[in-house]
């Protein structure tokens, strides 16, 4: 068995990012490019999920269907551009004839954008990329995933809870996958007074692809 190694690419000659003052300009350029490109895509939904999900599995197929229905409803779909659930979402969007956006991140294990991305943006900084996911999304859809997916989910509901951004639909897909987390939030976090009962209403849980679009439409119909 061959263990995959991750090699960080370092340009010793041109790596101006080692100097903090110059790093500011790099950060600014990522914001400017992101704002310029994404401001033109119209209403969109950001979809998150594990890069490790294998093609052909049930969750992969469900992720593709979720994105298909989101795109059919007239939304562009934004993902992290990678494999697994991200690929499934971009694939479903392509199948629906929608516009598929990928926000790629440079990490030690080089992530290659999947073949279904129409508009691709590359980022060196996670925090800039996070802004792009939130700023141009009408909803977040959280498919089964790991640490990165959980990070996006908790950051979104924290920003809503603290009123740093306006409330928008945050949808967990697949109750079987998420039930353990939901039980912990109720039985440990809520029980110890670390969140309010109303904080559990910041997000919605659904099990069918069509229910994702229904939840988005319901939210904006109430507004």
N, C-alpha and C positions, 0 to 999 in steps of 0.2 A: 504494500500500500504506500503510495507516494503522498506525503503530506505537503499541501500547498503552502508555500511561504509567501509572505507579504514583504515587498521591498519598497521602502519609501524613496521616491525619486527626488534627488536633490541636485539642483543646478548650482554648482559651487561658484560659477562665474557670474551668473545673472540673477541670483536669488536675492533681489533687493528687499524681499519681505523680511529679511533678518533685521533690518533697521526699522524701528517702530515709526519714526516720522514718515517714511516712505510707505509703510504698510497702510497708513490712513488713505493714501491716494488709491491703493489697490481696492480697499474696501469701498471707497466712493465710486470707483468705476463699476464695481459689481452692482451697487445700488442703482446707478444711472442706467446701465444696460438692462437690468431687470425691469425697472419701471417703464423704460421706453418700449420694450418688447411686449410685456404682459399687459400694458394699458390698452393694447390694440386687440386683445383676444375676445373681449366681451365677457358676458357672465360665465363663470366657471365653477367647477367643484373640484376640490383637492381630495384625492383618494390615496390612502396610506395602507401598507401591508408588508408582510415579510418578503425580503429578497430571497429567502431560502425555500419558498414554496415551489414545489416541483410541478412542471407542466403535466397536465392530464389529471391531477388530483382534484378531489371534489371542491376544495377551497379555491383552487385556481379557476375552475370552471365557473364557480359562483362569482368570483371577482370579475371575470370577464362579462358575465351577465349583468352585474351591477353597473359597470361602466357603460355597457350597451344601452341600458335603459336611461341612464343619466344623459348620455349623448343624444339619444332620441328625443329627450325632453328639451333639447336646445342648448345644453351646457357644454362648454369645452371642458376637458378633463385634464387636471394637472397631477402628475405623479413625480416621484423621485428619479424616474427614467431608467431604473435598473431592472434586474430580472425578477422572477417570482411574481408576487402579487402586482407589482408595478407593471410588469410586462403584460399580465393578464388584463389589467385595467386599460392600458394603452391599446391592446389588441381589441378589446371589446368596443372601444371608442372608434377605432379604425373600421370595424365591421358595421358600425352604425352610421358611418359616414360623417362622424364628428371630428372636431379638431383636438388633437392629442398633444399635450405639452409635457416636456420632461425637464426637471430641474436637477441636473447631475451634480454630484459632489466629488471633489478630489480627495481621496482617502488613500492610506497606505496600500490596502488591497484595491487596486484600481478598478473602479466600477465602470463597465462599458454600457452606454445607453442601449436600450433594446430597439429592435428594428421597427417598432410601431409608433415611434415618436415623430410628430410632424415639426414641432418647434422645440429646439433644444437650447438650453442655457446652462453654462458651466459655472460652478461656484467653488471657490476655495474655502469660504467661511460659512460654517453652519448657520450662524445667526443671521446672515444676510439672506440665505436660502429660506430660513424660517419665515422671515418677513414676507417674502414673495408668496409662500404658501397661504398665508393668512390674508394679506392685503387684497388679493384678487380672487378670493374664493367666496362664493355665496353659501357654501356648506363644506364641512369636513365629513368624509366617510372613512371610518376606521375599520379596515378588514383585519382578520387575524394576523398578528405579527409579534415581533419581539421588542427589544429595548427601544429601537428607533421609533417604532410605531407607538409604543406607550409614551415616549417622550413627546411626540406630536399631539397625542390625545390629551395628556395632562397639561401641557402648556396651553392648549386651546381653552380647556375648561377653566384653568386658572386665570387666564386673561379675561374671560367672561365673568367669572366670579368676582374678580377685583375691579370690574368695570373699566379695564384698560382698553377694551374694544367693545363694540356693540354686540349684543347677543346674536348668534346665527346658529343654524342647525349643525349639531355635532352628533353624528349617527354611528353607533357601534353596530357592526353587522355580524350576526352569528351568536345567538345567546348561549349556545352550548359552549363555545370557546370562551366567552367572557363571563359566564356565571360565577366562577370562582373569584374573579376580581370584584364583581358587583357585591357578592356576599361579604367579602373582606371590607369593602367600603362601608357597608351598612353595619356589620357586626363589630368592626374594630374602629374605623375612622369616625363614623357617625356616633357610635356608642360611647366613644371617649370624648365627644364634644369638639372634635377637630374640624368638622364641617357641619353645616346646618342641613336639615332635611330638604330644604328647597334647593340646595346645591346638587342634589341627585337628579333634579329636573333639568339641569343644564344640558344633559345629553339624552338621546333616545336609543333604544335597542330594537333592532328589527331582524327578521330571519329570512325574508324573501327579497330578491332583487328589486321587484316592482315597489316594495314597501319603502325603499330608500327614496325614490322620487316622490312617492305619496307623502312622506314625512317632510320633505323639502317644500312641496307645494302647500301643505297644511300650515307650515310655519309662516310662509309669506302671505298666505291668505288671511291669517289672523292679524298680520301687521297692517 
